Amino acid sequence: MKKRFGVLRILATILKILGIVVAAFAVLGGLGTLIVSFAGGDLLSAFGVDASSGFFVGLISSFGIVIVGILYAVLLYGYGELLLLLLSMEDNTFKTVKLLEDVIKDDQA
């Protein structure tokens, strides 16, 4: 039988891939912020942060970037899985209706 709702299946796959990409960029962004904080407070002082507290601000920022990015990635991946779950439920319901229709036809014959 031909699979129905092809666009939703593609969208679910795109959301799952996007979730993985966002997670990778979140980790890379956190590492980049951490490396910049090790470089010294001079770069972060351009953003208005005191030069002596640049390392701690960079450390906290890097953890924040990773946590928020991973949370967003999990939500994107979860939405993709939710679409696949709903499509699977629809497919099973469709198969059940077809089976019940065949049973009713056999009983009437």
C-alpha distances in whole Angstrom, upper triangle without the diagonal:
4,6,9,13,13,17,17,16,18,21,20,21,24,25,25,27,29,30,31,33,35,36,37,39,41,42,43,45,46,48,49,51,52,54,55,57,58,60,62,63,64,60,59,63,61,59,62,62,65,65,66,63,61,60,59,57,55,54,53,51,49,48,47,45,43,43,42,39,38,37,36,33,32,32,29,28,27,26,23,22,23,20,18,19,18,15,14,16,14,11,13,14,11,10,14,15,12,14,17,17,16,19,21,20,22,25,26,26
4,6,10,10,13,14,13,15,18,18,18,21,23,23,24,27,28,29,30,32,34,35,37,38,40,41,42,44,46,47,48,50,51,53,54,56,57,60,60,61,57,57,60,59,56,59,59,62,63,64,61,58,57,57,55,53,52,51,49,47,46,45,43,41,41,40,37,36,35,34,31,31,30,27,26,26,24,21,21,21,18,16,18,17,13,14,16,14,11,14,15,12,12,16,16,14,17,20,19,19,22,24,23,25,28,28,29
4,7,7,11,11,9,12,15,14,15,18,19,19,21,23,24,25,27,29,30,32,33,35,36,38,39,41,42,43,45,47,48,49,51,53,54,56,57,58,54,53,56,55,53,56,56,59,59,61,57,55,54,53,51,49,48,47,45,44,43,42,39,38,37,36,34,32,32,30,28,27,26,24,22,22,20,17,17,17,14,12,14,14,10,11,13,11,9,12,14,11,12,16,16,15,17,20,20,20,23,25,25,26,29,30,30
4,6,9,9,9,11,13,14,15,17,19,19,21,23,24,26,27,29,30,32,33,35,36,38,39,41,42,43,45,47,48,49,51,53,54,56,56,57,53,52,56,54,52,55,55,58,59,60,57,54,53,53,51,49,48,47,45,43,42,41,39,37,37,35,33,32,31,29,27,26,25,23,22,21,19,17,17,16,13,12,14,12,9,11,12,10,8,12,13,11,12,16,15,15,18,20,20,21,24,25,25,27,29,30,31
4,6,6,7,9,10,11,13,15,16,17,19,20,21,23,25,26,28,29,31,32,34,35,36,38,40,41,42,44,45,46,48,50,51,53,53,54,50,49,52,51,48,51,51,55,56,57,54,51,51,50,48,46,45,44,42,40,39,38,36,35,34,32,30,29,28,26,24,24,22,20,19,19,16,14,15,14,11,11,13,11,8,11,13,10,10,14,14,13,15,18,18,18,21,23,22,24,27,27,28,30,32,33,34
4,5,5,6,9,10,11,12,14,16,17,18,20,22,23,24,26,27,29,30,32,33,34,36,38,39,40,42,43,44,46,48,49,51,52,52,49,48,51,49,47,50,50,54,54,56,53,50,49,49,46,44,44,43,41,39,38,37,35,33,33,31,29,28,28,25,23,23,22,19,18,19,16,14,15,15,12,11,14,13,10,13,15,13,12,16,17,16,17,21,21,21,23,25,25,26,29,30,30,33,35,35,36
4,5,5,6,9,10,10,12,14,15,16,18,20,21,22,24,26,26,28,30,31,32,34,36,36,38,40,41,42,44,46,47,49,49,49,46,45,48,46,44,47,47,51,51,53,50,47,47,46,44,42,42,41,38,37,36,35,32,31,31,29,27,26,26,23,21,22,20,17,17,18,15,12,15,15,11,12,15,14,11,14,16,15,15,19,19,18,20,23,23,23,26,28,28,29,32,33,33,36,38,38,39
4,5,5,6,9,10,10,12,14,15,16,19,20,21,22,24,25,26,29,30,31,32,35,35,36,39,40,41,43,45,46,48,48,48,45,44,47,45,43,46,46,49,50,51,48,46,45,44,42,40,40,39,36,35,34,32,30,29,29,27,25,24,23,21,19,19,17,14,14,14,11,9,11,11,7,8,11,10,8,11,13,12,13,16,17,17,19,21,22,22,25,27,27,29,31,32,33,35,37,37,39
4,5,5,6,9,10,11,12,14,15,17,19,20,21,23,24,26,28,29,30,32,34,35,36,38,39,40,42,44,45,47,47,48,45,44,47,46,43,46,46,50,50,51,48,46,45,44,42,40,40,38,36,34,34,32,30,29,28,27,24,23,23,21,19,18,17,14,13,14,12,9,10,11,8,7,10,10,8,10,13,12,12,15,17,17,18,21,22,22,24,26,27,28,30,32,33,34,36,38,39
4,5,5,6,9,10,11,12,14,16,16,18,20,21,22,24,26,27,28,30,32,32,34,36,37,38,40,42,43,45,45,46,42,42,45,43,41,44,44,48,48,50,47,44,43,43,41,38,38,37,35,33,33,31,29,28,28,26,23,23,23,20,18,18,17,14,13,15,13,9,12,13,10,10,14,14,12,14,17,16,16,19,21,20,22,25,25,26,28,30,30,32,34,35,36,38,40,41,42
4,5,5,6,9,10,10,12,14,15,16,18,20,21,22,24,25,26,28,30,31,32,34,36,36,38,40,41,43,43,44,40,39,42,41,39,41,42,45,46,47,44,41,41,40,38,36,36,35,32,31,30,29,26,25,25,23,21,20,20,17,15,16,14,11,11,12,10,7,10,11,8,10,13,13,12,15,17,16,17,20,21,21,23,26,26,27,29,31,32,33,35,37,37,39,41,42,43
4,5,5,6,9,10,11,13,14,15,17,19,20,21,23,25,25,27,29,30,31,33,35,36,37,39,41,43,43,44,40,39,42,41,39,42,41,45,45,46,43,41,40,39,37,35,35,33,31,30,29,27,25,24,23,22,19,18,18,16,14,13,12,9,8,9,7,4,7,8,6,6,10,11,10,12,15,15,15,18,20,20,22,24,25,26,28,30,31,32,34,35,36,38,40,41,43
4,5,5,6,8,10,11,12,14,16,17,18,20,22,23,24,26,27,29,30,32,33,34,36,38,39,41,42,43,39,38,42,41,38,41,41,44,45,46,43,40,39,39,37,34,34,33,31,29,28,27,25,23,23,22,19,18,18,16,14,14,14,10,9,11,10,6,9,11,9,9,12,14,12,14,17,17,17,20,22,22,23,26,27,28,29,32,33,34,36,37,38,40,42,43,44
4,5,5,6,8,10,10,12,14,15,16,18,20,21,22,24,26,26,28,30,31,32,34,36,37,39,39,40,36,36,39,38,35,38,38,42,42,43,41,38,37,37,35,32,32,31,29,27,27,26,23,22,22,20,17,17,17,15,12,14,13,9,9,12,10,8,11,13,11,12,15,16,15,17,20,20,20,23,25,25,26,29,30,31,33,35,35,37,39,40,41,43,45,46,47
4,5,5,6,9,10,10,12,14,15,16,18,20,20,22,24,25,26,28,30,31,32,34,36,38,38,39,35,34,37,36,34,37,36,40,40,41,38,36,35,34,32,30,30,29,26,25,24,23,20,19,19,17,15,14,14,11,9,10,9,6,6,8,7,5,9,10,9,11,14,15,15,17,19,20,20,23,24,25,27,29,30,31,33,35,36,37,39,40,42,43,45,46,48
4,5,5,6,9,10,11,13,14,15,17,19,20,21,23,24,26,27,29,30,32,33,35,37,37,39,35,34,38,37,35,37,37,40,40,41,38,36,34,34,32,30,29,28,26,24,23,22,20,18,18,17,14,13,14,12,9,9,9,6,4,8,8,5,7,10,10,10,13,15,15,16,19,20,20,22,24,25,26,28,30,31,32,35,36,37,39,40,42,43,45,46,48
4,5,5,6,9,10,11,12,14,16,17,18,20,21,22,24,26,27,28,30,32,33,35,36,37,34,33,36,35,33,36,36,39,39,40,37,35,33,33,31,29,28,28,26,23,23,23,20,18,19,18,14,14,15,13,10,11,12,9,8,11,11,9,11,14,14,14,17,18,18,19,22,23,23,25,28,28,29,31,33,34,35,37,38,39,41,43,44,46,48,49,50
4,5,5,6,9,10,10,12,14,15,16,18,20,20,22,24,25,26,28,30,31,33,33,34,31,30,33,32,30,33,33,36,36,38,35,32,31,31,29,26,26,25,23,21,21,20,17,16,17,15,12,12,13,10,8,10,10,7,7,11,11,9,12,15,14,15,18,19,19,21,24,24,25,27,29,30,31,33,35,36,37,39,40,42,44,45,46,48,50,51,52
4,5,5,6,9,10,10,12,14,15,16,18,20,21,22,24,25,27,29,30,32,32,34,30,29,33,32,30,32,32,35,35,36,33,31,29,29,27,25,24,23,21,19,19,18,15,13,14,13,9,9,10,8,4,6,8,5,5,8,9,9,11,13,14,15,17,19,19,21,23,24,25,27,29,30,31,33,35,36,37,39,40,42,43,45,46,48,49,51,52
4,5,5,6,9,10,11,12,14,15,17,18,20,21,23,24,26,27,29,31,32,33,30,29,33,32,30,33,32,35,35,36,33,30,29,28,27,24,24,23,21,19,18,18,15,13,14,14,10,9,11,10,6,8,11,9,7,11,12,11,13,16,16,17,19,21,21,22,25,26,27,28,31,32,32,34,36,37,38,41,42,43,45,47,48,49,51,53,54
4,5,5,6,9,10,11,12,14,15,16,18,20,21,22,24,26,27,29,30,31,27,27,30,30,28,31,30,33,33,34,32,29,27,27,26,23,23,23,20,18,18,18,14,13,15,14,10,10,13,11,8,11,13,10,10,14,15,14,16,18,19,19,22,24,24,25,28,29,29,31,33,34,35,37,39,40,41,43,44,46,47,49,50,52,54,55,56
4,5,5,6,9,10,10,12,14,15,16,18,20,21,22,24,25,27,28,29,25,24,28,27,25,28,27,30,31,32,29,26,25,25,23,20,20,20,17,15,15,14,11,10,12,10,7,7,10,8,5,9,10,9,10,13,14,14,16,18,19,20,22,24,24,26,28,29,30,32,34,35,36,38,40,41,42,44,45,47,48,50,51,53,55,56,57
4,5,5,6,9,10,11,12,14,15,17,18,20,21,23,24,27,27,29,25,24,28,28,26,28,27,30,30,31,28,25,24,23,22,19,18,18,16,14,13,13,10,8,10,10,6,5,8,8,5,8,11,10,10,13,15,15,16,18,20,20,22,24,25,26,28,30,31,32,34,36,37,38,40,41,43,44,46,47,49,50,52,53,55,57,58
4,5,5,6,9,10,11,12,14,15,16,18,20,21,23,25,26,27,24,24,27,27,25,28,27,30,29,30,28,25,23,23,22,19,18,19,17,14,14,15,12,9,12,12,9,9,12,11,9,12,14,13,13,16,18,17,19,21,22,23,25,27,28,28,31,32,33,35,37,38,39,41,43,44,45,47,48,49,51,53,54,55,57,59,60
4,5,5,6,8,10,10,12,14,15,16,18,20,21,23,24,25,21,21,24,24,22,25,24,27,27,28,26,23,21,22,20,17,17,17,15,12,13,13,10,9,12,11,8,9,12,11,10,13,15,14,14,18,19,19,21,23,24,25,27,29,29,31,33,34,35,37,39,40,41,43,44,45,47,49,50,51,53,55,56,57,59,61,62
4,5,5,6,9,10,10,12,14,15,16,18,20,22,22,24,20,19,23,23,21,23,22,25,25,26,23,20,19,19,17,15,14,14,12,9,10,10,6,5,8,8,5,7,10,9,9,12,14,13,14,17,18,19,21,23,24,25,27,29,30,31,33,34,35,37,39,40,41,43,45,46,47,49,51,52,53,55,57,58,59,61,63
4,5,5,6,9,10,10,12,14,15,17,18,21,22,23,20,20,23,24,22,24,23,25,25,25,23,20,18,18,17,14,13,14,12,9,9,11,8,6,9,10,8,8,12,12,11,13,16,16,16,19,21,21,22,25,26,27,28,30,31,32,34,36,37,38,40,42,43,44,46,48,49,51,52,53,55,57,58,59,61,63,64
4,5,5,6,9,10,10,12,14,15,16,19,20,21,18,18,22,22,21,24,22,25,24,25,22,19,18,18,17,14,14,15,13,10,11,13,10,8,12,13,10,11,15,15,13,16,19,18,18,21,23,23,25,27,28,29,31,33,34,35,37,38,39,41,43,44,45,47,49,50,51,53,54,55,57,59,60,61,63,65,66
4,5,5,6,9,10,10,12,14,15,17,18,19,16,15,19,19,17,20,19,22,21,22,20,17,16,16,15,11,12,13,10,7,10,10,7,7,11,11,9,11,14,14,14,17,18,18,19,22,23,24,25,28,29,30,32,33,34,36,38,39,40,42,44,45,46,48,50,51,52,54,55,57,58,60,61,63,64,66,67
4,5,5,6,9,10,11,12,14,16,17,19,16,15,18,19,17,20,18,20,20,20,18,15,13,13,12,9,9,10,8,4,6,8,6,5,9,10,9,11,14,14,14,17,19,19,20,22,24,25,26,28,30,31,32,34,35,36,38,40,41,42,44,46,47,49,50,52,53,55,56,58,59,61,62,64,65,67,68
4,5,5,6,9,10,11,12,15,16,18,16,15,19,20,19,21,19,21,20,20,18,15,13,14,14,10,10,12,10,7,9,11,9,9,12,14,12,13,17,17,17,19,22,22,22,25,27,27,28,31,32,33,34,37,38,38,40,42,43,44,47,48,49,51,53,54,55,57,58,59,61,63,64,65,67,69,70
4,5,5,6,9,10,11,13,14,15,13,13,16,17,16,19,17,19,18,19,18,14,13,14,13,10,11,13,10,8,11,13,10,11,14,15,14,16,19,19,18,21,23,23,24,27,28,28,30,32,33,34,36,38,39,40,42,44,45,46,48,49,51,52,54,55,57,59,60,61,63,65,66,67,69,71,72
4,5,5,6,9,10,11,12,13,11,10,14,14,13,16,14,16,15,16,14,11,10,11,10,6,8,9,7,5,9,10,9,10,13,14,13,16,18,18,19,21,23,23,25,27,28,29,31,33,34,35,37,39,40,41,43,45,46,47,49,50,52,53,55,56,58,59,61,62,64,65,67,68,70,72,73
4,5,5,6,9,10,12,14,12,11,15,16,15,17,15,16,15,15,13,10,8,10,9,6,6,9,8,6,9,11,10,11,14,15,15,16,19,20,20,22,25,25,26,28,30,31,32,34,36,37,38,40,42,42,44,46,47,48,50,52,53,54,56,58,59,61,62,64,65,67,68,69,71,73,74
4,5,5,6,9,11,13,11,12,15,16,16,18,16,17,15,16,15,11,9,12,12,8,9,12,11,9,12,15,13,14,17,19,18,19,22,23,23,25,27,27,28,31,32,33,34,37,38,39,40,43,44,45,47,48,49,51,53,54,55,57,59,60,61,63,64,66,67,69,70,71,73,75,76
4,5,5,7,9,10,7,8,11,12,13,15,13,14,13,14,13,9,8,11,11,7,9,12,11,10,13,15,14,15,18,19,18,20,23,23,24,26,28,28,29,32,33,34,36,38,39,40,42,44,45,46,48,50,50,52,54,55,56,58,60,61,62,64,66,67,69,70,72,73,75,76,78
4,5,6,7,9,8,7,11,12,12,14,11,12,10,11,10,6,5,8,8,5,7,10,9,9,12,14,13,15,18,19,19,21,23,24,24,27,29,29,30,33,34,35,37,38,40,41,43,45,46,47,49,50,52,53,55,56,58,59,61,62,63,65,67,68,69,71,73,74,76,77,79
4,5,8,10,10,10,13,15,16,17,14,14,12,12,11,9,6,10,11,8,9,12,13,11,14,16,16,17,20,21,21,23,25,26,27,29,31,31,32,35,36,37,38,40,42,43,44,47,48,49,51,52,53,55,57,58,59,61,63,64,65,67,69,70,71,73,75,76,77,79,81
4,7,8,8,9,12,13,15,16,14,14,11,12,12,9,8,12,13,10,12,15,15,14,17,19,18,19,22,24,23,25,28,28,28,31,33,33,34,37,38,39,40,42,44,45,46,48,50,51,53,54,55,57,59,60,61,63,65,66,67,69,70,72,73,75,76,78,79,81,82
4,6,7,8,9,12,13,14,11,11,8,9,9,7,7,10,11,10,12,15,14,15,18,19,19,21,23,24,24,26,29,29,30,32,34,35,36,38,40,41,42,44,46,47,48,50,51,53,54,56,57,59,60,62,63,65,66,68,69,71,72,74,75,77,78,80,81,83,84
4,6,5,6,9,10,10,8,7,4,6,7,4,6,9,9,9,12,14,13,15,17,18,19,21,23,24,24,27,28,29,30,32,34,34,36,38,39,41,42,44,45,47,48,50,51,53,54,56,57,59,60,62,63,65,66,68,69,71,72,74,75,77,78,80,81,83,84
4,6,5,7,10,10,9,9,6,9,10,8,10,13,12,12,15,17,16,17,20,21,20,23,25,26,26,28,30,31,32,34,36,36,38,40,41,42,44,45,47,48,50,51,53,54,56,57,59,60,62,63,65,66,68,69,71,72,74,75,77,78,80,81,83,84,86
4,5,6,8,10,9,10,8,12,12,8,10,13,12,10,14,16,14,15,18,19,18,20,23,23,23,26,28,27,28,31,33,33,34,37,38,39,41,42,43,45,47,48,49,51,53,54,55,57,59,60,61,63,65,66,67,69,70,72,73,75,76,78,80,81,83
4,5,5,7,6,8,7,10,9,6,9,11,8,8,12,13,11,13,16,16,16,18,21,21,21,24,25,25,27,30,31,31,33,35,36,37,39,40,42,44,45,46,48,49,51,52,54,55,57,58,60,61,63,64,66,67,69,70,72,73,75,76,78,79,81
4,5,5,5,6,5,9,9,7,11,12,10,11,15,15,14,16,19,19,19,22,24,24,24,27,29,29,30,33,34,34,36,38,39,40,43,44,45,47,48,50,51,53,54,55,57,59,60,61,63,65,66,68,69,71,72,74,75,76,78,80,81,82,84
4,6,7,9,9,13,13,10,14,15,13,13,17,17,15,17,21,20,19,22,25,24,24,27,29,28,30,33,33,33,36,38,38,40,42,43,44,46,48,49,50,52,54,55,56,58,59,60,62,64,65,67,68,70,71,73,74,76,77,79,80,82,83
4,6,9,10,13,12,10,13,14,11,11,15,15,13,15,18,17,17,20,22,21,22,25,26,25,27,30,30,31,33,35,35,37,39,40,41,43,45,46,47,49,51,52,53,55,56,58,60,61,62,64,66,67,68,70,72,73,74,76,77,79,80
4,7,9,12,11,10,14,14,11,13,16,16,14,17,20,18,19,22,23,23,24,27,28,28,30,32,32,33,36,37,38,40,42,42,44,46,47,48,50,52,53,54,56,58,59,60,62,63,64,66,68,69,70,72,74,75,77,78,80,81,83
4,6,9,7,6,10,10,8,10,13,13,12,15,17,16,17,20,22,21,23,26,27,27,29,31,32,33,35,36,37,39,41,42,43,45,47,48,50,51,52,54,56,57,58,60,62,63,64,66,67,69,70,72,73,75,76,78,79,81,83
4,6,6,6,10,10,9,11,14,14,14,17,19,19,20,23,24,24,26,28,29,30,32,34,35,36,38,39,41,42,44,45,47,49,50,51,53,54,55,57,59,60,61,63,65,66,67,69,71,72,73,75,76,78,80,81,82,84,86
4,6,5,8,10,10,11,14,15,15,17,19,20,21,23,25,25,26,29,30,31,32,35,36,37,39,40,42,43,45,46,48,49,50,52,54,55,56,58,60,61,62,64,66,67,68,70,71,73,74,76,77,79,81,82,83,85,87
4,6,8,9,10,11,13,14,16,17,19,20,21,23,25,26,27,29,31,32,33,35,36,38,39,41,42,44,45,47,48,50,51,53,54,56,57,59,60,62,63,65,66,67,69,71,72,73,75,77,78,79,81,83,84,86,87
4,6,6,6,9,10,11,12,14,16,17,18,20,21,22,24,26,27,28,30,32,33,34,36,37,39,41,42,43,45,47,48,49,51,52,53,55,57,58,59,61,63,64,66,67,69,70,72,73,74,76,78,79,80,82,84
4,6,5,6,8,10,10,12,14,15,16,18,20,21,22,24,25,26,28,30,31,32,34,36,37,38,40,41,43,45,46,47,49,50,52,53,55,56,58,59,61,62,64,66,67,68,70,71,73,74,76,77,79,80,82
4,6,5,6,9,10,10,12,14,15,17,18,20,21,22,24,26,27,28,30,31,33,34,36,37,39,40,42,43,44,46,48,49,50,52,54,55,56,58,60,61,63,64,65,67,69,70,71,73,75,76,77,79,81
4,5,5,6,8,10,11,12,14,15,17,18,20,21,23,24,26,27,29,30,31,33,35,36,37,39,41,42,43,45,47,48,49,51,52,53,55,57,58,59,61,63,64,65,67,69,70,71,73,74,76,77,79
4,5,5,6,8,10,10,12,14,15,16,18,20,21,22,24,26,27,28,30,31,33,34,36,37,39,41,41,43,45,46,47,49,51,52,53,55,57,58,59,61,62,64,65,67,68,70,72,73,74,76,78
4,6,5,6,9,10,10,12,14,15,16,18,20,21,22,24,26,26,28,30,31,33,34,36,37,39,40,42,43,44,46,48,49,50,52,54,55,56,58,60,61,62,64,66,67,68,70,71,73,74,76
4,5,5,6,9,10,11,12,14,15,17,18,20,21,23,25,26,27,28,30,32,33,34,37,38,39,41,42,43,45,47,48,49,51,52,54,55,57,58,59,61,63,64,65,67,69,70,71,73,75
4,5,5,6,9,10,11,12,14,15,16,18,20,21,23,24,26,27,29,30,31,33,35,36,37,39,41,42,43,45,46,47,49,51,52,53,55,57,58,59,61,63,64,65,67,68,69,71,73
4,5,5,6,9,10,10,12,14,15,16,18,20,21,22,24,25,27,28,30,31,33,35,36,37,39,40,41,43,45,46,47,49,51,52,54,55,57,58,60,61,62,64,66,67,68,70,72
4,5,5,6,9,10,10,12,14,15,16,18,20,21,22,24,26,27,28,30,32,33,34,36,38,39,40,42,43,45,46,48,49,50,52,54,55,57,58,60,61,63,64,66,67,69,70
4,5,5,6,9,10,11,12,14,15,16,18,20,21,22,24,26,27,28,30,32,32,34,36,37,38,40,42,43,44,46,47,49,50,52,53,55,57,58,59,61,63,64,65,67,69
4,5,5,6,8,10,11,12,14,15,17,18,20,21,23,24,26,27,29,30,31,33,35,36,37,39,40,42,43,45,46,47,49,51,52,53,55,57,58,59,61,63,64,65,67
4,6,5,6,8,10,10,12,14,15,16,18,20,21,23,24,25,27,29,30,31,33,34,36,37,39,40,42,43,45,46,48,50,51,52,54,56,57,58,60,61,63,64,66
4,6,5,6,8,10,10,12,14,15,16,18,20,21,22,24,26,27,28,30,32,32,34,36,37,38,40,42,43,44,46,48,49,50,52,54,55,56,58,59,61,63,64
4,5,5,6,9,10,11,12,14,15,16,18,20,21,22,24,26,26,28,30,31,32,34,36,37,38,40,42,43,45,46,47,49,51,52,53,55,57,58,59,61,63
4,6,5,6,9,10,11,12,14,15,17,19,20,21,23,25,25,27,29,30,31,33,35,36,37,39,41,42,43,45,46,48,49,51,52,54,55,57,58,60,62
4,5,5,6,9,10,11,12,14,15,17,18,20,21,23,24,26,27,29,30,32,33,35,36,38,39,41,42,44,45,47,48,50,51,53,54,56,57,59,60
4,5,5,6,9,10,10,12,14,15,16,18,20,21,22,24,26,27,28,30,31,32,34,36,37,38,40,42,43,44,46,48,49,50,52,54,55,57,58
4,5,5,6,9,10,10,12,14,15,16,18,20,20,22,24,25,26,28,30,31,32,34,36,37,39,40,41,43,45,46,47,49,51,52,53,55,57
4,5,5,6,9,10,11,13,14,15,17,19,20,21,23,24,26,27,29,30,31,33,35,36,38,39,41,42,44,45,47,48,50,51,52,54,56
4,5,5,6,8,10,11,12,14,16,17,18,20,21,23,24,26,27,29,30,32,33,35,36,38,39,41,42,44,45,47,48,50,51,53,54
4,5,5,6,9,10,10,12,14,15,16,18,20,21,22,24,25,26,28,30,31,32,34,36,37,38,40,42,43,44,46,48,49,51,52
4,5,5,6,9,10,10,12,14,15,16,18,20,21,22,24,25,27,28,30,31,33,34,36,37,39,40,42,43,45,46,47,49,51
4,5,5,6,9,10,11,13,14,16,17,19,20,21,23,25,26,27,29,31,32,33,35,36,38,40,41,42,44,46,47,48,50
4,5,5,6,9,10,11,12,14,16,17,18,20,21,23,24,26,27,29,30,32,33,35,36,38,39,41,42,44,45,47,48
4,5,5,6,9,10,10,12,14,15,16,18,20,21,22,24,25,27,28,30,31,33,34,36,37,39,40,42,43,45,47
4,5,5,6,9,10,11,12,14,15,17,18,20,21,22,24,26,27,29,30,31,33,35,36,37,39,41,42,43,45
4,5,5,6,9,10,11,12,14,16,17,19,20,21,23,25,26,27,29,30,32,33,35,36,38,39,41,42,44
4,5,5,6,9,10,10,12,14,15,16,18,20,21,22,24,26,27,28,30,32,33,35,36,37,39,41,42
4,5,5,6,9,10,10,12,14,15,16,18,20,21,23,24,26,27,29,30,31,33,35,36,37,39,41
4,5,5,6,9,10,11,12,14,15,16,18,20,21,23,24,26,27,29,30,32,33,35,36,38,39
4,5,5,6,9,10,10,12,14,15,16,18,20,21,22,24,26,27,29,30,32,33,35,36,38
4,5,5,6,9,10,11,12,14,15,16,18,20,21,23,24,26,27,29,30,32,33,35,36
4,5,5,6,9,10,10,12,14,15,16,18,20,21,23,24,26,27,29,30,32,33,35
4,5,5,6,9,10,10,12,14,15,17,18,20,21,23,24,26,27,29,30,32,33
4,5,5,6,9,10,11,12,14,15,16,18,20,21,23,24,26,27,29,30,32
4,5,5,6,9,10,11,12,14,15,16,18,20,21,22,24,26,27,29,30
4,6,5,6,9,10,11,12,14,15,16,18,20,21,23,24,26,27,29
4,5,5,6,9,10,11,12,14,15,17,19,20,21,23,25,26,27
4,5,5,6,9,10,10,12,14,15,16,18,20,21,23,24,26
4,5,5,6,9,10,11,12,14,15,16,18,20,21,23,25
4,5,5,6,9,10,11,13,14,15,17,19,20,21,23
4,5,5,6,9,10,11,12,14,15,17,19,20,21
4,5,5,6,9,10,11,12,14,15,17,18,20
4,5,5,6,9,10,11,12,14,15,17,18
4,5,5,6,9,10,11,12,14,15,17
4,5,5,6,9,10,11,12,14,16
4,5,5,6,9,10,11,12,14
4,5,5,6,9,10,11,12
4,5,5,6,9,10,11
4,5,5,6,9,10
4,5,5,6,9
4,5,5,6
4,6,5
4,6
4
